[in-house]
Amino acid sequence: MKYIAGSFFALLLHISFSTIAATPKETLKLYKANNAYIQYVGRIDFSNPLKPRMWSPGVYIKARFIGKKCELLINDEVLDGKNHNYLEIAIDNNAPYRMQTTGKTNVITVGEGLSDGEHTILICKDTESQIGYIDFAGIKCQKLLPPPEQPTRKIEYIGDSITSGLGMDQSVTPCGKGEWYDQHNAYMAYGARTSRNVNAQWQLTSVSGIGMVHSCCNMDITMPDVFDKVYLHHDSLTWDFKRYQPDVVTICLGQNDGMQDSVLYRTVYSRFIKTVRQKYPDADIVCLSSPMADESLNAGLQRLLTAITTDANAKGDKKVYKYFFSRRYFQGCGSHPDMKEHEFIADELTTYLKQLKGW
């Protein structure tokens, strides 16, 4: 009887192992970064098409694939030997989530537990130029599909730390803890949110601390100095503006300038508008007040922007506008807007752009 029971157990064990061995494992195929099915949006250096390099916040990559998961091959500069970029991952209509690289080379598994069908993934760089670049080296999945159709509308958001999404995300690290960039979240910042609200592509042309005539924090650059660059923090590769022609450009600067000489500020700002117009002949240009400005600075910026836009209109550019935010947003780290306030800012801007563009 013991022999029969033992034989029966051995048979069951054999069947179990045979079943496991017969279960096919999902085979992931490597699709290199230059695959035509992979979409890129933002200021990106394609000098090496197998490793497109991106510095700016909000740069994003989209792909569509079949399978229960995929793997992302992402290299990180690890600037200063310690900086690790944050990324936002959004799959289908699921809630996006933020994760951080851990080394110079990263194989990031995403989407485990997905249904065995078609899925769309978006990878967004949450941190900005000063944190260092990332290279996208490819995606591994069961099968890569033709990409989803991109929105035809395009918006570019020129700005500083507010536009970059600094100090807003305390979901993991509270204010004053960790590194200064641990609360960055460009994907959830007002620009990307506004674009998603109106079904538009986005490009964040922003640097924390930067101004129109004066930048904070011992920075030796202003936005007019680096506007035509791929790497916005320093003079570097020249950006090809033909790659992205927006329908709307917003300019949200002035917080770091503070109260400057009005003649100087108007002169430099007006000259910058002409530069933007030269690059984007058909775009609507909207000059925004700073959503985190205190009462004094806000009043000063509103006076200056009114004069600047009125002057541009009088000189023949009728597609230059102004929009002033309804209140101050400053509940995040360092008196920046927090996550919820970025949603409010985006809602304000969304309403205005829908009226302006008929969207």
Secondary structure, DSSP 8 states (H G I E B T S, - for coil): -HHHHHHHHHHHHHHHHHHHHHS-----EEEETT-TT-EEESSEE-SSTTS-EE-STT-EEEEEEEES-EEEEEEE--GGGT---EEEEEETTS--EEEE--SSEEEEEE-TT--SEEEEEEEEE-S-GGG--EEEEEEEESEEE------SEEEEEEESHHHHTTT---SSS-TTSS-TTTT--STTSHHHHHHHHTTEEEEEEE-TT--SS--STT----HHHHTTBSSTTSS-SB--GGG---SEEEEE--TTT-S--HHHHHHHHHHHHHHHHHH-TT-EEEEE--TT--HHHHHHHHHHHHHHHHHHHHTT-TTEEEE--SS----SGGG---HHHHHHHHHHHHHHHHHHHT-
